[in-house]
Amino acid sequence: MTADLKGTAPAVEPVGTAGVDQPPSTEPILRFQNVGKRFPGVIALRNVSFEIERGEGHVLLGENGAGKSTLINLLGGVFQPDEGSIWFDGAPYRPASPLEAFSKGIRVVHQELNLLGNLTVAENLLFEQLPSRRGLVNFREMNRRAAELLAEVDLDISPSTLVSRLGVAQMQLVEIAKALAHESKLLVLDEPTATLTSKEVDRLFDILRLLKRRGVTTLYISHRLQEIYEVGDRVTVLRDGQHVTTRPLQGLGIPDIVRLMVGRTVEDQGVFRDDILPSGEALAVEGLKLTEASPEISFSVRRGEIVGIAGLVGSGRTEAVRAIFGADPKAAGTIRVNGQPVEIASPKEAVAAGICLMTEDRKQQGLLLDMSCAENITITDLKRLSRRGLLDRAAENAASERLVASLRVKTPTIFHKVGTFSGGNQQKVVVAKWLYRGSSVLICDEPTRGIDVGAKAEIYELMGRLAADGKGILVVSSDLPELMSICHRILVFSKGRIAGEVLRAEFDQNRILSLAYEEYGRARGN
């Protein structure tokens, strides 16, 4: 990492700097002893016991529903265990709130982001320790410190930007920057790279390596198994709420880890369906302009084709698909579905035209968290379930049960609220609701964000089946290997325009990245 964090102002010194002068200890910094946690109808954790050493990079793995999120919520003070005990830094640990966990020295960066959208980036970064002068907030100092933190994660945005105007990937970087703002003994990162490009991921790894040298302990959760070797010394695997193993990562291969996680052999990446021959036009976008000043975007997707969209954070990927779906306004452009012109000014009109969108933020934009699994699945087409104006609950339940079984959604019943599901199972419900709708064009924005290897394989196989059925599929992803494994071709966005198109026979990660950086290089005069 090029920046020298030692020169940062004391109030925003990176995580763990206060622990440098502490005497070394052989006592584990964190210990779980026979920990159990129950929810209505679900045993989330059962008799879990393992230890995390001081200063190590510890990786926590498991399928969706294995208990990872519950465990880190125990650490973060969101829940308390029903059985067993937790010891942190040599003392019993049972925080009654996230604030208490924070005060004890544990910082959690959740997969589901917890920023305040109506506040600025600077206010979010320094919310717990706002700089003041004569009893008033010192906004100049706050913005200065925030700018330093944003520079540490290479996020080029103004500290005065409202968080509600950021994309999910930008919010993720703000969460990471926020973790750097305060002294912590244990940093918990839940899927921190899910929406980041390779450049931002490398930057994060540099930061974590620096923090490790300073004695900070990290607990790292990720479904991107290739990256855990960059940050981990040891790994703990959970399965069905129980501890499977804790062992060194050295000498442990990805196939071994997958077998420990799921109890079976699973392919981690999708397999391209070369038996599908795209034909006919499913979606055509011509002259799309997000604003009057933005460049035009034109492309098409054929029936039976999977087209990928790659690009850096802020390249316009998500903004473009949201405009196509009518979720955001557009300044110009025409859209055709199955060869017919359609007018789309709202998501309702897009759905009626046969277009659906799996948003990158499933929690805020993809699901109704207080409603049941069945209600979320069937809400996209209630007319199919209505008889003389009344909802046919038996038909709703039958349709939901079929899709839950097909996608292997882990839930005690279809009547449980999706807000209680793990992130990966929530994503499966999003897929299920659009499958139930039967749209002809499926737009997927980060479709496997926060999904385990087993579920990924199922999503990839499902996309192949949908393409074989004649659907047109557009996939936005920050994971280049993912796009290269399932797509017929990839469109590369750079600064709001399509910098190039790469056909499957020409797929090359370096070439795609070069196109992604093309406009940024021109802006710098390179």
C-alpha positions in Angstrom: 0.0 0.0 0.0 1.5 3.3 -1.0 -0.1 5.6 1.6 1.6 6.0 5.0 -1.2 5.5 7.5 1.1 6.4 10.4 0.8 10.0 9.6 -3.0 10.1 9.9 -4.5 12.3 12.5 -5.0 10.5 15.9 -8.8 10.7 15.8 -8.9 8.8 12.5 -5.9 6.5 13.1 -6.5 3.1 11.3 -8.0 0.2 13.2 -5.8 -1.4 15.8 -3.1 1.2 16.2 -3.8 1.5 19.9 -3.0 -2.1 20.3 0.6 -1.9 19.1 2.1 -1.2 22.5 0.2 -3.9 24.3 2.3 -6.7 25.7 2.2 -10.0 23.8 -0.2 -12.6 25.0 -0.6 -16.3 24.3 -4.3 -16.2 25.3 -6.6 -16.4 22.3 -8.3 -13.1 21.7 -11.7 -14.8 21.0 -13.1 -18.0 22.3 -16.5 -19.6 21.6 -17.5 -22.3 24.2 -20.5 -24.5 23.4 -22.4 -21.6 21.9 -26.0 -22.1 20.8 -28.6 -19.8 19.3 -32.3 -20.5 18.4 -34.9 -18.7 16.5 -38.6 -19.7 16.0 -38.5 -22.9 14.1 -34.7 -22.8 13.5 -31.6 -23.8 15.4 -29.1 -21.4 14.0 -26.1 -22.5 16.1 -25.6 -25.7 18.1 -22.7 -26.4 20.5 -20.1 -24.2 18.5 -16.6 -24.1 20.0 -13.4 -22.7 18.5 -10.8 -20.1 19.2 -9.2 -17.2 17.3 -5.6 -16.3 18.0 -4.4 -12.8 18.6 -3.2 -11.0 15.4 -4.2 -13.8 13.0 -6.3 -13.6 9.9 -9.1 -16.0 10.6 -11.5 -17.1 7.8 -15.1 -18.2 8.6 -16.8 -20.3 5.9 -20.0 -22.2 5.4 -23.0 -22.4 3.1 -25.8 -19.9 3.3 -27.8 -20.8 6.4 -24.7 -22.5 8.1 -24.8 -19.9 10.9 -22.1 -17.5 9.9 -24.3 -14.4 10.1 -25.8 -15.4 13.4 -22.3 -15.9 14.8 -21.1 -12.4 13.8 -24.3 -10.9 15.1 -23.5 -12.4 18.4 -20.1 -10.7 18.2 -21.6 -7.4 17.1 -24.2 -7.3 20.0 -27.2 -7.8 17.7 -28.1 -11.1 19.4 -27.1 -12.8 22.6 -26.4 -16.6 22.8 -29.0 -18.9 24.3 -26.4 -21.4 25.4 -22.7 -21.4 26.0 -20.3 -18.5 26.5 -18.0 -16.2 24.5 -14.7 -14.8 25.8 -13.0 -11.8 24.3 -9.7 -10.4 25.2 -9.5 -12.5 28.3 -12.9 -11.6 29.8 -16.5 -12.9 29.4 -18.2 -11.2 26.5 -21.9 -10.7 26.1 -22.6 -7.3 24.6 -26.2 -6.0 24.9 -25.9 -3.7 21.9 -23.7 -2.9 18.8 -22.6 0.2 20.7 -21.3 -1.9 23.6 -19.5 -4.3 21.1 -17.9 -1.3 19.5 -16.8 0.1 22.8 -15.1 -3.3 23.7 -13.0 -3.1 20.5 -15.0 -5.2 18.0 -15.9 -3.6 14.6 -18.2 -5.4 12.3 -18.6 -4.5 8.6 -21.8 -6.4 7.7 -22.7 -7.8 4.3 -26.0 -5.9 4.5 -24.7 -2.4 4.8 -25.6 -0.2 7.7 -25.1 3.3 6.6 -27.4 6.3 7.1 -28.6 7.3 3.7 -29.8 10.8 4.7 -26.4 11.8 6.0 -23.3 12.6 4.1 -20.3 10.3 3.6 -18.3 12.3 6.1 -21.0 12.2 8.7 -21.3 8.4 8.3 -17.6 7.9 8.6 -17.1 9.9 11.8 -20.6 9.5 13.3 -19.3 8.1 16.6 -16.6 10.7 17.0 -17.6 13.9 15.2 -14.9 16.6 15.6 -16.2 19.7 17.4 -15.2 23.2 18.2 -16.9 25.2 21.0 -19.6 22.6 21.2 -20.5 22.6 17.5 -19.6 20.2 14.8 -16.4 21.2 13.0 -17.5 20.4 9.4 -14.2 21.5 7.8 -12.2 19.1 10.0 -14.8 16.4 9.6 -14.6 16.6 5.8 -10.8 16.7 5.9 -10.6 13.6 8.0 -13.2 11.9 5.8 -11.2 12.7 2.7 -8.2 11.0 4.2 -10.2 7.9 4.9 -11.7 7.8 1.4 -8.2 8.1 0.0 -7.1 5.0 2.0 -9.7 2.9 0.1 -9.2 4.7 -3.3 -12.8 6.0 -3.4 -13.0 9.1 -5.4 -16.1 10.8 -4.1 -16.8 14.0 -2.2 -17.1 13.6 1.6 -20.2 15.8 1.4 -22.1 13.4 -0.9 -25.3 11.9 0.5 -24.9 8.2 1.1 -28.3 7.6 -0.5 -26.8 8.7 -3.9 -24.1 6.0 -3.8 -24.1 2.6 -5.4 -23.8 -0.6 -3.4 -20.1 -1.0 -4.3 -19.3 2.6 -3.2 -21.2 2.0 0.0 -19.1 -1.1 0.7 -16.0 1.0 0.4 -17.4 3.6 2.7 -18.1 0.9 5.3 -14.5 -0.3 5.0 -13.2 3.3 5.3 -15.5 3.7 8.4 -13.8 0.6 10.0 -10.4 2.4 9.5 -11.7 5.4 11.4 -11.7 3.9 14.9 -9.3 1.8 17.0 -10.4 -1.8 17.2 -8.9 -5.1 18.4 -11.0 -7.3 16.2 -12.2 -6.4 12.7 -15.0 -8.6 11.3 -15.6 -8.3 7.5 -18.6 -10.1 6.1 -18.4 -10.4 2.3 -16.4 -7.2 1.9 -15.4 -7.8 -1.8 -18.8 -8.9 -3.1 -19.3 -5.9 -5.3 -15.7 -4.6 -5.6 -13.5 -4.8 -8.7 -10.0 -6.3 -8.7 -8.4 -3.0 -8.1 -10.5 -2.3 -5.0 -10.0 -5.8 -3.7 -6.2 -5.5 -4.0 -6.4 -2.2 -2.1 -8.4 -3.9 0.7 -5.9 -6.8 0.9 -3.1 -4.2 1.3 -4.9 -2.6 4.1 -5.6 -5.9 5.9 -1.9 -6.9 5.6 -0.8 -3.6 7.1 -3.3 -4.0 10.0 -2.1 -7.6 10.6 1.5 -6.3 11.0 0.1 -3.9 13.6 -1.4 -6.8 15.6 -5.0 -6.4 14.6 -7.1 -9.6 14.5 -9.5 -10.1 11.5 -12.4 -12.4 11.1 -13.1 -12.7 7.3 -16.2 -14.2 5.7 -16.3 -14.7 2.0 -17.8 -17.0 -0.7 -15.0 -16.1 -3.0 -12.8 -19.0 -2.0 -9.8 -17.9 -4.1 -9.3 -14.8 -2.1 -9.2 -16.3 1.4 -5.6 -17.3 1.0 -4.7 -13.6 0.7 -6.0 -12.8 4.1 -6.2 -16.0 6.2 -3.9 -18.0 8.4 -6.6 -20.4 9.6 -10.1 -21.3 8.6 -13.2 -22.3 10.6 -16.0 -24.1 8.7 -19.6 -24.2 9.9 -22.3 -26.5 8.5 -26.0 -26.5 9.5 -25.2 -24.4 12.5 -22.4 -26.7 13.8 -18.7 -26.5 14.0 -17.0 -28.8 11.4 -13.3 -27.9 11.7 -10.8 -25.2 12.5 -7.4 -25.7 10.8 -4.5 -23.9 9.0 -5.2 -22.8 5.5 -1.8 -23.9 4.4 -2.1 -27.2 2.5 -5.8 -27.0 2.3 -7.1 -26.7 -1.3 -10.4 -25.2 -2.5 -11.9 -28.7 -3.4 -11.2 -29.7 0.2 -12.8 -26.6 1.6 -15.9 -27.0 -0.5 -16.3 -30.6 0.7 -16.0 -29.5 4.3 -18.6 -26.7 3.7 -21.3 -28.6 1.8 -20.4 -32.3 2.4 -20.2 -33.0 -1.3 -18.2 -32.0 -4.4 -19.4 -28.9 -6.1 -18.2 -27.0 -9.2 -17.3 -23.4 -8.0 -17.8 -21.8 -11.4 -20.5 -22.0 -14.1 -20.1 -24.1 -17.2 -20.9 -22.3 -20.5 -23.7 -23.9 -22.4 -22.3 -24.2 -25.9 -25.4 -26.2 -27.0 -27.5 -23.0 -26.9 -27.7 -21.1 -30.2 -29.0 -17.5 -29.6 -31.5 -16.3 -32.2 -33.8 -13.4 -32.6 -33.9 -10.2 -30.6 -34.9 -10.3 -26.9 -33.8 -6.8 -25.9 -32.5 -3.9 -27.9 -31.4 -0.6 -26.3 -30.6 2.3 -28.7 -29.2 5.7 -27.9 -29.8 5.5 -24.1 -28.7 8.6 -22.3 -28.8 8.8 -18.5 -28.5 12.6 -18.6 -28.4 15.1 -21.5 -24.6 15.3 -21.2 -23.9 11.6 -20.9 -22.7 9.5 -23.8 -25.2 7.2 -25.7 -25.4 3.5 -24.9 -26.6 1.0 -27.5 -26.6 -2.8 -27.4 -28.8 -5.8 -27.8 -29.4 -9.2 -26.2 -30.7 -12.2 -28.3 -33.0 -14.9 -27.1 -31.0 -17.7 -25.6 -28.0 -15.4 -25.0 -26.3 -14.4 -21.8 -24.5 -11.0 -22.1 -22.3 -9.7 -19.4 -21.6 -6.2 -18.3 -18.2 -5.5 -16.7 -16.7 -2.2 -15.5 -15.3 -0.4 -12.5 -17.3 1.0 -9.6 -18.9 4.1 -10.9 -18.6 3.1 -14.6 -22.4 3.4 -15.1 -23.2 -0.3 -15.2 -25.9 -0.3 -12.5 -27.2 3.2 -13.6 -27.8 1.9 -17.2 -29.8 -1.2 -16.2 -31.8 0.8 -13.7 -32.7 3.2 -16.5 -33.7 0.4 -18.8 -36.0 -1.0 -16.0 -37.5 2.4 -15.4 -36.2 2.6 -11.8 -34.3 5.8 -12.7 -35.2 8.4 -15.3 -33.4 8.5 -18.7 -32.8 11.6 -20.9 -33.1 9.7 -24.2 -33.2 6.4 -25.8 -35.5 3.7 -27.2 -36.1 0.1 -26.0 -37.4 -2.9 -27.9 -38.5 -6.2 -26.3 -38.8 -9.2 -28.6 -38.6 -6.8 -31.6 -41.4 -4.5 -30.4 -40.9 -0.9 -29.2 -41.9 -0.4 -25.6 -42.4 2.8 -23.5 -40.9 2.3 -20.1 -41.0 5.1 -17.5 -41.4 2.9 -14.4 -40.6 -0.6 -13.1 -44.3 -1.4 -13.5 -44.2 -0.7 -17.2 -40.9 -2.7 -17.5 -42.5 -5.8 -15.9 -45.5 -5.5 -18.1 -43.2 -5.4 -21.1 -41.5 -8.6 -20.0 -38.4 -7.1 -18.4 -37.4 -8.0 -14.8 -34.5 -6.7 -12.7 -32.6 -8.5 -9.9 -31.2 -5.4 -8.1 -27.8 -5.4 -6.5 -29.4 -4.4 -3.2 -31.8 -7.2 -2.4 -32.5 -6.0 1.1 -33.7 -2.5 0.2 -34.9 -2.9 -3.3 -35.5 -6.6 -4.0 -37.6 -8.0 -1.2 -40.4 -7.1 1.3 -38.6 -8.3 4.4 -41.7 -8.3 6.7 -43.6 -10.5 4.4 -43.4 -14.3 4.0 -41.3 -16.3 1.5 -44.5 -17.3 -0.4 -45.8 -13.7 -0.5 -42.5 -12.4 -1.9 -42.3 -15.1 -4.6 -45.9 -14.6 -5.9 -46.2 -10.8 -5.6 -44.9 -10.3 -9.1 -48.1 -11.8 -10.6 -51.0 -12.0 -8.3 -53.5 -12.2 -11.1 -52.5 -15.8 -11.8 -53.6 -16.7 -8.2 -56.8 -14.7 -8.2 -60.3 -16.2 -8.5 -63.1 -13.7 -8.7 -61.0 -11.1 -6.9 -59.9 -13.4 -4.1 -56.4 -14.8 -3.6 -56.1 -18.6 -4.0 -53.8 -19.4 -1.1 -53.5 -23.1 -2.0 -52.3 -22.1 -5.5 -49.9 -19.6 -4.0 -48.5 -22.1 -1.6 -48.1 -24.8 -4.3 -46.2 -22.4 -6.6 -43.9 -21.2 -3.8 -43.2 -24.7 -2.5 -42.2 -25.7 -6.1 -39.7 -22.8 -6.5 -38.3 -23.1 -3.0 -37.6 -26.8 -3.6 -36.1 -26.1 -7.1 -33.7 -23.4 -5.8 -33.0 -25.1 -2.5 -34.1 -22.2 -0.4 -33.3 -23.0 3.3 -36.4 -22.1 5.3 -38.5 -24.1 7.8 -41.7 -23.2 5.9 -42.7 -20.9 3.1 -44.5 -18.8 5.6 -41.4 -17.6 7.4 -40.5 -13.9 6.8 -37.7 -13.4 4.4 -36.1 -10.8 6.7 -35.0 -13.8 8.9 -33.2 -15.5 6.0 -29.5 -15.5 5.4 -28.3 -13.2 2.6 -27.9 -16.1 0.1 -31.3 -17.5 0.7 -32.8 -14.0 0.3 -31.1 -13.8 -3.1 -32.7 -17.1 -4.1 -36.1 -15.7 -3.2 -35.4 -12.8 -5.5 -34.6 -15.2 -8.3 -37.7 -17.2 -7.5 -40.1 -14.2 -7.7 -38.9 -13.4 -11.3 -39.0 -17.0 -12.3 -42.6 -17.1 -11.2 -43.3 -14.0 -13.3 -42.0 -15.6 -16.4 -40.4 -12.5 -18.0 -38.7 -12.8 -21.3 -35.7 -10.6 -20.4 -33.9 -11.1 -17.1 -31.5 -8.4 -15.9 -29.3 -9.6 -13.1 -27.2 -7.0 -11.1 -24.6 -8.9 -9.0 -26.7 -12.1 -9.0 -24.3 -14.1 -6.8 -23.4 -11.4 -4.3 -23.1 -13.1 -0.9 -24.0 -16.6 -2.2 -22.1 -19.7 -1.4 -20.4 -22.0 -3.9 -23.2 -24.5 -3.9 -25.9 -21.9 -4.5 -23.7 -20.2 -7.2 -23.5 -23.4 -9.1 -27.3 -23.7 -8.9 -27.8 -20.0 -10.1 -25.4 -20.6 -13.0 -27.2 -23.8 -14.0 -30.5 -22.0 -13.7 -29.3 -19.2 -16.0 -28.3 -21.8 -18.6 -31.8 -23.4 -18.4 -33.5 -20.0 -18.8 -31.3 -19.2 -21.8 -32.1 -22.6 -23.3 -35.8 -21.7 -22.9 -35.3 -18.6 -25.0 -34.9 -15.9 -22.4 -32.5 -13.0 -22.9 -30.2 -12.6 -19.9 -28.1 -9.5 -19.0 -25.7 -10.0 -16.1 -23.8 -7.2 -14.3 -21.0 -8.5 -12.2 -17.8 -7.3 -10.6 -16.5 -10.9 -10.7 -14.8 -11.3 -14.1 -14.2 -15.0 -13.8 -18.0 -15.3 -13.2 -18.8 -13.4 -16.4 -16.2 -15.3 -18.4 -17.6 -18.6 -17.3 -21.3 -18.1 -18.3 -21.5 -15.4 -20.9 -21.6 -15.5 -24.7 -20.1 -12.0 -24.8 -19.2 -9.2 -22.4 -19.8 -5.4 -22.8 -17.3 -3.3 -20.9 -18.4 0.0 -19.4 -16.0 2.8 -18.7 -17.1 6.3 -17.5 -20.7 5.9 -18.6 -20.0 4.5 -22.1 -19.5 1.1 -23.6 -15.7 1.0 -24.2 -15.8 -2.3 -26.0 -17.4 -5.7 -26.6 -15.4 -8.9 -26.1 -16.7 -12.1 -27.7 -16.4 -15.4 -26.0 -13.5 -16.7 -28.2 -11.6 -13.5 -27.3 -12.2 -13.6 -23.5 -9.1 -12.4 -21.6 -9.1 -10.8 -18.2 -6.3 -8.4 -19.0 -8.1 -7.2 -22.1 -11.4 -6.6 -20.3 -9.6 -4.7 -17.5 -7.8 -2.6 -20.1 -11.1 -1.6 -21.6 -12.6 -0.8 -18.2 -9.7 1.6 -17.5 -9.7 3.1 -21.0 -11.7 6.2 -20.3 -10.0 6.8 -17.0 -6.7 6.8 -18.7 -7.9 9.3 -21.3 -9.2 11.6 -18.5 -5.6 11.6 -17.1 -4.1 12.2 -20.5 -2.4 8.8 -20.6 
